[in-house]
Amino acid sequence: MKRLMNILGMLLLCMTVQAQLSVLTGTVTDAKTGDPIAQATVAAGASSVVTNDDGAFTLKVSLGSRQLSISHIGYRTVRVKIPDGHSEPVNVRLQPTAVQLKEIVVFNEDPWQLVRLALQKVPENYSTAPQLYQCFYRETAQKRKRYIYVAEGVVDMYKTGYQKSVHRDRVAIVKGRRLVSPKQSDTLGVKVLGGPTLPVNLDLVKNTDFLLNEEELAKYTLAMAPSAVIDDRLQYVVTLTPRIPQPYALFSGKLYIDRESLAFTRAELSLDMSDRDKATAFMLRKKPRGVRFKPKELSCLVDYRTVDGKTSMHYVRNTFRFGCDWKRRLFSTNFTAVAELVVTDRKLADRPISGRESFDSHDAFFDHVEFFRDPDFWEDYNIIEPTERLDKAIGKIVKKR
């Protein structure tokens, strides 16, 4: 009887903990135009998500963490207190923020010096302790405007302190699912190699081998651009454009640096498509024989978030656009693949992810997940809401299977 009471007590505890979660839904729109704002950060304490392309979000939080903070580049941050028991959608309208003319020119030094100063302050601005991020990951592929593949899941990401390299950073799949179009005409599939590990390599502040080192930056022209506002804080903006031709394709883009802390807060990069062969070598790993690959776009967005004075990676989105045709065919087919990851929660790590548990950067998420249809699949995990068009596409594909 005592053992039974202990078990019942544990069950009661589990049910009590579960009952403390609250689900908040809503939309984020532009106050002037009414247009939805995609990729706005919606946060409550350490938990956060981003809005989808329709501006919609769902955030699962504890009852004691119902103070929402909604932010996006170029808008004033809105903070909303949600009363306990409130279950109606939270519709937030963000006001655009205009940078005062006197604040546009705020750094008189060379942009090179600004970037160097920001790199020197990385140990101060970013966590030096290992952390475990809980993340939501999704990748999709479209043939023209029709979805032919959707995969999504929850992953754990272990990151060592920002004073160390990314070589010991690991990603492990907690759970995942995929859905592929059964149409016979969809003879060409799309896989994103190393999908969940892309944020490890694209954390530019930590993985300085990718871009933010003297040797690599020397291949670019750096210039100051007009300031921007992120989360009510003024940002320096540094533009990068290729300066010296290389055997491989370079990027163009912008780096955002917080004016007060000199922390990197955002990076926007786009691969140079002027040389098709170089762009193809960068984007393509494998294709069927007889298929011609035509690169059109590879763009990357990396967002950082500051919590309790420490900045860390928050959201990563990669977009691949390309055309494919077969020899002896007149017309090519356009494809779009998108891989995105949002850090929904973070905590100090008590142990690293082992090599046996980790996802290999040479693997495809497609090959590691299968089952899709399960109404309780997400449980208490935070996710990026699917857009209306994606939601309908999923429903159509499921019906055809």
C-alpha positions as CSV (number, residue, x, y, z in Angstrom):
1,M,0.0,0.0,0.0
2,K,2.8,2.4,0.8
3,R,4.5,1.7,-2.5
4,L,1.2,2.3,-4.3
5,M,0.7,5.6,-2.5
6,N,4.2,6.6,-3.6
7,I,3.4,5.9,-7.2
8,L,0.1,7.7,-7.0
9,G,1.9,10.6,-5.4
10,M,4.4,10.7,-8.3
11,L,1.5,10.6,-10.8
12,L,-0.2,13.4,-9.0
13,L,3.0,15.4,-9.1
14,C,3.4,14.8,-12.8
15,M,-0.2,15.9,-13.4
16,T,0.3,19.0,-11.2
17,V,3.4,20.0,-13.1
18,Q,1.6,19.5,-16.5
19,A,-1.4,21.6,-15.3
20,Q,0.9,24.6,-14.6
21,L,1.6,25.0,-18.4
22,S,-0.5,27.6,-20.2
23,V,-0.9,27.9,-24.0
24,L,-0.8,31.4,-25.5
25,T,-1.7,32.0,-29.1
26,G,-1.9,35.1,-31.2
27,T,-0.7,37.2,-34.1
28,V,1.8,40.0,-34.6
29,T,1.1,42.6,-37.2
30,D,2.3,46.0,-38.4
31,A,0.4,48.7,-36.6
32,K,0.3,51.0,-39.7
33,T,-0.3,48.5,-42.5
34,G,-1.9,45.6,-40.7
35,D,0.4,43.2,-42.5
36,P,1.6,40.1,-40.6
37,I,5.2,40.3,-39.3
38,A,7.1,37.1,-39.8
39,Q,10.0,35.9,-37.6
40,A,9.1,38.3,-34.7
41,T,10.4,37.0,-31.4
42,V,7.7,36.2,-28.8
43,A,9.3,35.5,-25.4
44,A,8.3,34.8,-21.9
45,G,11.3,34.4,-19.6
46,A,13.7,31.9,-21.1
47,S,11.0,30.4,-23.4
48,S,10.5,31.8,-26.8
49,V,9.3,31.2,-30.3
50,V,9.1,33.1,-33.6
51,T,6.0,34.0,-35.6
52,N,5.4,32.2,-38.9
53,D,4.9,33.9,-42.3
54,D,1.3,34.6,-41.3
55,G,2.5,36.4,-38.1
56,A,0.9,33.7,-35.9
57,F,2.5,32.1,-32.9
58,T,1.8,29.6,-30.1
59,L,3.8,29.7,-26.9
60,K,3.6,27.2,-24.0
61,V,4.7,28.8,-20.7
62,S,4.2,28.3,-17.0
63,L,1.5,30.2,-15.3
64,G,4.1,32.4,-13.6
65,S,5.7,33.4,-16.9
66,R,2.9,35.2,-18.6
67,Q,4.8,38.5,-19.3
68,L,5.2,38.5,-23.1
69,S,7.9,40.4,-24.9
70,I,7.4,40.8,-28.7
71,S,10.2,42.2,-30.8
72,H,11.4,42.5,-34.4
73,I,14.0,44.5,-36.1
74,G,12.8,48.0,-37.0
75,Y,9.9,47.9,-34.5
76,R,9.3,49.0,-30.9
77,T,9.3,46.1,-28.5
78,V,5.9,45.5,-26.9
79,R,5.5,43.9,-23.5
80,V,2.1,42.4,-22.5
81,K,1.0,41.1,-19.2
82,I,-1.4,38.1,-19.7
83,P,-3.7,37.5,-16.7
84,D,-4.1,34.0,-15.5
85,G,-7.1,32.3,-17.0
86,H,-6.9,34.4,-20.2
87,S,-7.4,32.0,-23.1
88,E,-8.2,34.4,-26.0
89,P,-5.7,35.0,-28.8
90,V,-3.2,37.8,-28.1
91,N,-3.1,40.1,-31.1
92,V,-0.2,42.4,-30.9
93,R,0.4,45.4,-33.2
94,L,4.0,46.6,-33.5
95,Q,4.9,50.3,-34.2
96,P,7.7,50.9,-36.6
97,T,10.7,52.6,-35.0
98,A,12.3,55.5,-36.8
99,V,16.0,56.2,-36.1
100,Q,16.6,59.8,-35.4
101,L,18.8,61.5,-38.0
102,K,21.3,62.6,-35.3
103,E,21.8,58.9,-34.4
104,I,22.5,57.6,-37.9
105,V,26.2,58.5,-37.7
106,V,27.3,57.2,-34.3
107,F,30.6,55.5,-35.1
108,N,33.4,57.6,-36.5
109,E,36.0,54.8,-36.7
110,D,36.6,52.3,-39.5
111,P,34.1,49.5,-39.6
112,W,37.0,47.1,-39.3
113,Q,37.8,48.5,-35.9
114,L,34.2,48.1,-34.8
115,V,34.1,44.4,-35.8
116,R,37.4,43.8,-34.1
117,L,36.1,45.5,-30.9
118,A,32.9,43.4,-31.0
119,L,35.0,40.2,-31.3
120,Q,37.2,41.2,-28.4
121,K,34.1,41.6,-26.2
122,V,32.6,38.2,-27.1
123,P,33.8,36.6,-23.7
124,E,32.0,39.5,-21.9
125,N,28.8,39.4,-23.9
126,Y,28.2,35.7,-24.4
127,S,28.0,32.8,-22.0
128,T,31.3,31.2,-21.1
129,A,29.5,28.2,-19.5
130,P,28.2,25.2,-21.5
131,Q,24.5,25.4,-22.3
132,L,21.8,23.0,-23.5
133,Y,19.4,24.6,-25.9
134,Q,16.0,23.0,-26.6
135,C,15.1,23.8,-30.2
136,F,12.4,23.3,-32.8
137,Y,13.6,22.5,-36.3
138,R,11.7,22.4,-39.6
139,E,12.7,21.9,-43.2
140,T,10.4,22.1,-46.2
141,A,10.7,21.7,-49.9
142,Q,8.5,23.2,-52.6
143,K,8.2,22.3,-56.3
144,R,7.2,25.6,-57.9
145,K,4.6,26.7,-55.3
146,R,3.5,23.3,-54.1
147,Y,4.9,21.6,-51.0
148,I,6.4,18.2,-51.7
149,Y,8.2,17.6,-48.4
150,V,7.9,18.6,-44.8
151,A,10.0,17.5,-41.8
152,E,10.1,18.9,-38.3
153,G,11.2,17.9,-34.9
154,V,12.6,18.8,-31.5
155,V,16.4,18.7,-31.1
156,D,18.7,19.3,-28.2
157,M,21.8,21.4,-28.9
158,Y,24.8,21.3,-26.6
159,K,27.1,24.4,-26.9
160,T,30.3,24.9,-25.1
161,G,31.2,28.4,-23.9
162,Y,31.6,31.1,-26.5
163,Q,35.3,31.4,-25.7
164,K,35.7,27.9,-27.2
165,S,35.4,26.5,-30.8
166,V,32.4,24.7,-32.1
167,H,34.2,21.4,-32.4
168,R,32.5,19.9,-29.3
169,D,29.1,21.4,-30.0
170,R,26.6,18.7,-30.7
171,V,22.9,18.2,-31.8
172,A,20.7,15.3,-30.9
173,I,17.2,14.5,-32.2
174,V,14.6,14.2,-29.4
175,K,11.7,13.5,-31.7
176,G,10.9,14.2,-35.4
177,R,8.5,13.4,-38.2
178,R,8.4,13.8,-42.0
179,L,5.9,13.7,-44.8
180,V,6.7,13.3,-48.5
181,S,4.3,13.9,-51.5
182,P,3.1,10.6,-52.9
183,K,2.5,12.1,-56.4
184,Q,4.2,10.1,-59.1
185,S,5.2,13.3,-60.9
186,D,7.4,14.3,-58.0
187,T,10.3,12.2,-59.2
188,L,12.9,14.6,-57.8
189,G,13.2,14.9,-54.0
190,V,15.1,17.4,-52.0
191,K,17.2,16.7,-48.9
192,V,19.0,19.3,-46.7
193,L,22.3,17.8,-45.7
194,G,23.1,18.3,-42.0
195,G,20.0,20.4,-41.4
196,P,19.8,20.5,-37.6
197,T,23.6,21.1,-37.4
198,L,23.5,24.1,-39.7
199,P,23.0,26.5,-36.7
200,V,26.2,25.1,-35.2
201,N,28.2,26.2,-38.2
202,L,26.3,29.4,-38.8
203,D,26.8,30.7,-35.3
204,L,29.2,33.3,-36.7
205,V,30.2,34.6,-33.3
206,K,31.4,31.2,-32.1
207,N,32.4,29.7,-35.4
208,T,34.8,32.4,-36.5
209,D,36.3,30.1,-39.1
210,F,33.2,30.7,-41.2
211,L,33.5,34.5,-41.6
212,L,34.6,36.6,-38.6
213,N,38.4,36.2,-38.8
214,E,41.0,38.4,-40.2
215,E,41.9,36.2,-43.2
216,E,38.3,35.7,-44.3
217,L,37.2,39.3,-43.7
218,A,40.1,40.6,-45.8
219,K,38.3,39.2,-48.8
220,Y,35.4,41.7,-48.2
221,T,34.8,45.4,-48.3
222,L,33.3,46.6,-45.0
223,A,31.2,49.8,-44.8
224,M,29.0,51.5,-42.3
225,A,25.2,51.6,-43.1
226,P,22.4,53.5,-41.4
227,S,21.6,52.3,-37.9
228,A,18.7,50.0,-37.0
229,V,16.7,49.2,-33.9
230,I,16.3,45.7,-32.4
231,D,14.4,45.3,-29.1
232,D,14.5,49.0,-28.5
233,R,18.3,49.2,-28.7
234,L,20.2,51.0,-31.4
235,Q,22.4,48.9,-33.6
236,Y,25.4,49.6,-35.7
237,V,25.0,48.0,-39.2
238,V,28.1,46.9,-41.1
239,T,27.8,45.8,-44.7
240,L,30.0,43.2,-46.4
241,T,30.6,42.9,-50.1
242,P,33.1,40.6,-51.9
243,R,36.3,42.4,-52.7
244,I,38.8,39.8,-54.0
245,P,37.6,36.9,-56.3
246,Q,38.2,33.5,-54.7
247,P,38.1,29.9,-55.9
248,Y,34.8,29.6,-54.0
249,A,31.7,31.8,-53.8
250,L,31.6,34.6,-51.2
251,F,28.7,36.3,-49.4
252,S,27.1,39.8,-49.3
253,G,25.3,40.9,-46.2
254,K,24.9,42.9,-43.0
255,L,26.2,42.5,-39.5
256,Y,24.2,44.1,-36.6
257,I,26.2,45.2,-33.5
258,D,24.5,46.5,-30.4
259,R,25.6,50.1,-29.8
260,E,26.0,49.9,-26.0
261,S,27.3,46.3,-25.5
262,L,29.0,45.8,-28.9
263,A,27.4,42.3,-29.0
264,F,26.6,40.9,-32.5
265,T,22.8,40.6,-32.6
266,R,22.0,39.6,-36.2
267,A,23.6,38.6,-39.4
268,E,22.0,38.6,-42.9
269,L,24.0,36.8,-45.6
270,S,23.4,36.0,-49.3
271,L,25.7,33.9,-51.4
272,D,27.1,35.5,-54.5
273,M,25.4,33.9,-57.6
274,S,27.4,35.7,-60.3
275,D,29.5,32.6,-60.9
276,R,27.1,29.7,-61.4
277,D,29.8,27.0,-61.0
278,K,31.1,28.4,-57.7
279,A,27.6,28.8,-56.3
280,T,26.7,25.2,-57.4
281,A,29.8,23.9,-55.7
282,F,28.8,25.6,-52.5
283,M,25.1,24.6,-52.5
284,L,25.0,21.1,-54.1
285,R,26.4,17.9,-52.7
286,K,24.8,15.3,-54.9
287,K,22.2,15.0,-57.7
288,P,20.9,12.3,-60.0
289,R,22.7,11.7,-63.3
290,G,21.2,13.7,-66.2
291,V,19.8,16.5,-64.0
292,R,21.2,20.0,-64.5
293,F,21.3,22.2,-61.4
294,K,20.8,26.0,-61.7
295,P,21.5,27.9,-58.4
296,K,19.4,31.0,-57.8
297,E,19.6,31.9,-54.1
298,L,21.2,30.8,-50.8
299,S,20.4,33.2,-48.0
300,C,21.0,32.9,-44.3
301,L,19.5,34.8,-41.3
302,V,21.1,34.4,-37.9
303,D,19.3,36.1,-34.9
304,Y,20.7,36.4,-31.4
305,R,18.8,37.2,-28.2
306,T,20.0,38.7,-25.0
307,V,18.7,37.3,-21.7
308,D,20.0,38.4,-18.3
309,G,22.9,40.3,-19.9
310,K,24.2,37.4,-22.0
311,T,23.6,37.1,-25.7
312,S,23.2,33.7,-27.5
313,M,21.9,32.4,-30.8
314,H,18.1,32.4,-31.1
315,Y,16.9,31.8,-34.6
316,V,18.5,30.6,-37.9
317,R,16.8,30.4,-41.3
318,N,18.4,29.2,-44.5
319,T,16.6,29.5,-47.9
320,F,17.7,27.6,-51.0
321,R,16.3,28.4,-54.4
322,F,17.3,26.6,-57.5
323,G,16.1,25.2,-60.8
324,C,16.5,21.7,-62.2
325,D,16.0,20.4,-65.7
326,W,16.7,17.2,-67.5
327,K,18.8,17.0,-70.7
328,R,16.6,17.2,-73.8
329,R,13.9,19.1,-71.9
330,L,13.1,22.6,-72.7
331,F,11.9,23.9,-69.4
332,S,13.3,23.8,-65.9
333,T,11.4,23.3,-62.6
334,N,12.0,25.7,-59.8
335,F,12.5,24.4,-56.2
336,T,12.7,26.1,-52.9
337,A,14.0,24.5,-49.7
338,V,13.9,26.2,-46.3
339,A,15.5,25.0,-43.1
340,E,14.8,27.0,-39.9
341,L,15.6,26.4,-36.2
342,V,14.4,28.4,-33.1
343,V,15.8,28.0,-29.6
344,T,12.7,27.7,-27.5
345,D,14.4,27.2,-24.1
346,R,17.9,27.1,-22.7
347,K,19.6,26.1,-19.5
348,L,23.1,25.3,-18.1
349,A,24.3,21.9,-19.4
350,D,25.1,19.3,-16.8
351,R,26.7,17.0,-19.5
352,P,27.6,17.1,-23.2
353,I,25.8,15.2,-25.9
354,S,27.9,12.2,-26.7
355,G,29.1,11.4,-30.2
356,R,26.9,8.3,-30.3
357,E,23.8,10.4,-29.5
358,S,24.7,13.3,-31.9
359,F,23.4,14.0,-35.3
360,D,26.1,13.8,-38.0
361,S,26.5,16.9,-40.2
362,H,26.8,14.5,-43.2
363,D,23.4,13.1,-42.6
364,A,20.0,14.3,-43.7
365,F,17.1,14.8,-41.2
366,F,14.9,13.1,-43.8
367,D,16.6,9.8,-43.2
368,H,16.3,9.8,-39.4
369,V,12.5,10.5,-38.9
370,E,9.4,8.8,-40.3
371,F,6.0,9.0,-38.6
372,F,3.9,12.1,-39.1
373,R,0.3,11.7,-38.1
374,D,-0.1,12.0,-34.3
375,P,-2.3,14.7,-32.7
376,D,-0.4,14.6,-29.5
377,F,3.0,14.6,-31.1
378,W,4.3,17.9,-29.7
379,E,3.1,17.4,-26.1
380,D,4.5,20.4,-24.2
381,Y,7.2,21.4,-26.7
382,N,7.2,24.8,-28.3
383,I,7.1,25.0,-32.0
384,I,6.9,27.4,-34.9
385,E,3.3,27.4,-36.1
386,P,2.9,26.2,-39.7
387,T,1.6,28.8,-42.1
388,E,-1.9,28.5,-43.4
389,R,-0.6,27.4,-46.8
390,L,1.8,24.8,-45.2
391,D,-1.0,23.5,-42.9
392,K,-3.3,23.0,-45.9
393,A,-0.5,21.3,-47.8
394,I,0.1,18.9,-45.0
395,G,-3.6,18.0,-44.9
396,K,-3.6,17.3,-48.6
397,I,-0.5,15.1,-48.6
398,V,-1.8,13.1,-45.6
399,K,-5.2,12.5,-47.4
400,K,-3.4,11.2,-50.5
401,R,-1.2,8.7,-48.7
